């Protein structure tokens, strides 16, 4: 061995073992958070003095844990741990032989995916523990158990980073896969993509857009899905029978030498105002509010007649962080609303079979 080989050998050993250490730390964090959720759930169900704390349990617990020097266990984190425990009961298997103090198994039933489809197996804990806690933070926010199982399996299959997982959730990969006949092509294409970056009566949260009867294509891209969503949204609003009159799609507005396009423009004949709708195939971003505010100001200046009321803006996105929405819209004079939309897929059974097939392939590859 010469000197360069010595340096290379030491570097390789260091990288390999540091990587192993990082994985061990991550697994410990995931298991710790599951245990926190288990203890918290048990106390809320059968703690001797639980009635004394009531809704103040989490604030008091967060404060007392901080006093003991335990960082990062605020109210939101404790809620995440509790939800994590409820959604992933199978992780108990990884701890039962090591921790005698695990609370007795409560009656929370089988895994969520098993409740949805008894024939669809939940991933075993040894595979789940390959995911980081930040992955689980994203996964436990998904209400639909089949959708959550899809992203669990594909995260492991594609070895997705947290940014890749966020990107795929935000681009509605699950929905696009469900709408496509060639599901493997959609998944393969997704793996190769880089991350980018009263009026109240009109509002719905979430909007549910049905896709029954939508033409099946070999693979749905984000552009395909956006066009299909706009088609359904346009028809949906016109069929409400509440005064929506269609004016334009991809309405162009020009300032200086630059053009911008508003996805859908309606006029509401009862409220006597324009309704501008912008669709995002991703979660809400604070810049979306500024963009819509620009559109609204343009319409107030250029498009309103003396008899019109000020225009209303609706931003429809695949998900929203309420706090981010509040900060982004604070101080704006215009009427601007942010809502979620949900895509109702034509066949959950087909997606269930696809997920099960990928789960088996994932488990085989991880053995």
Secondary structure, DSSP 8 states (H G I E B T S, - for coil): --HHHHHHHHHHHHHHHHHHHHHHHHHHHHHHHHHHHHHHHHHHHH-TTHHHHGGGHHHHHHHHHHHTT-TT--HHHHHHHHHHHHH-GGGGGGTTTT-TT-----S--S-HHHHH-TTS----HHHHTTS-HHHHHHHTT---HHHHHHHHHHHHHTT--HHHHHHHHHTTHHHHHHHBS-HHHHHHHHHT-------GGG--SSEEEE-TT---BS---HHHHHHHHHHHHHHHHHHT-SSEEEEEEEEEEEETTEEEEEEEEEEETTTTEEEEEEE-SSS--HHHHHHHHHHHHHHHHHT--TT----EEEEEES---HHHHHHHHTT--SEEEEEEEEEE-S-HHHHHHHHHHHHHHHHHHH-
